[in-house]
């Protein structure tokens, strides 16, 4: 019995060594296959190399699904791109913009989302969108892990133990091992312009369970407004024109926003004498333009994008 246990232990040790070696080998393959490549809609932290766009629209999903950068490019003859991160705020987008600058020249103009939710830290409770960071977690090559260390769902073991971060993300693992890059693209616009329109009708997806006349009211903090400062100072120092803008939301939810949330935005703009435009108006009192209270559908995004063109580029 003792000899059997010894033999079994040796066998298990050998198998463990083989598994560990195989894991490190696969990590080497993944590292090679994912270098400067994008596999998911928001997995573009190091794939935008030498794009050198003239105009950048920066924000979260309220930029990603609502601003048609291709339409703006075609109508203005500028190179336009959306730098976005779904479900994230100003702090993450500042780091993503700095990453973009490592391989690109400064844009001429930046259009930065500026609303109460974007400058709050409401997004920091969970490691939302982990699948978009799987390329960058192991060994922390882009030094992003510090951004997520306090979020539920982030583990330091993902940084040091090979492959474990792919638990529950087997399809992404397959894409990274094979190098197949066309996983989960919405369409070509998502890659070239980072615009992914949503074709939902109002409340078509019941996960939002939204009632047009009864939007929820949230009291957002402004803990990440210092990252708006980062953009402001950088643009000022590098002669980049900064446009702050408030994307549309449903007219019913807009009219129920809390006064102090609005005052934070207006006080900041006034303090630094910044350009700011709020795109909300009575024309957005139309549920056919939205799929939930804070996101326009395709029809709404085309209306909003044309409104952007009219407001910012009509003189060009």
Secondary structure, 3 states (H helix, E strand, C coil): CHHHHHHHHHHHHHHHHHHHHHHHHHHHHHHHHHCCCCCCCCCCCCCCCCCCCCEEEEECHHHHCCCCHHHHHHHHCCCEEEEECCCCCHHHHHHHHHHHHCCCCCCCEEEEECCCCCCCCHHHHECCCHHHHHHHHHHHCCCCHHHHCCCECCCCHHHHCCCHHHCCCHHHHHHHHHCCCCCCCCCHHHHHCCCCCCCCCCCCCCCCCCCCCCCCCCCCCCCCHHHHHHHHHHHHHCCCEEEEEECCCCHHHHCCCCHHHHHHHHHHHHHHCCCEEECCCHHHCCHHHEEECCEECHHHHHHHHHHHHHHHHCCC
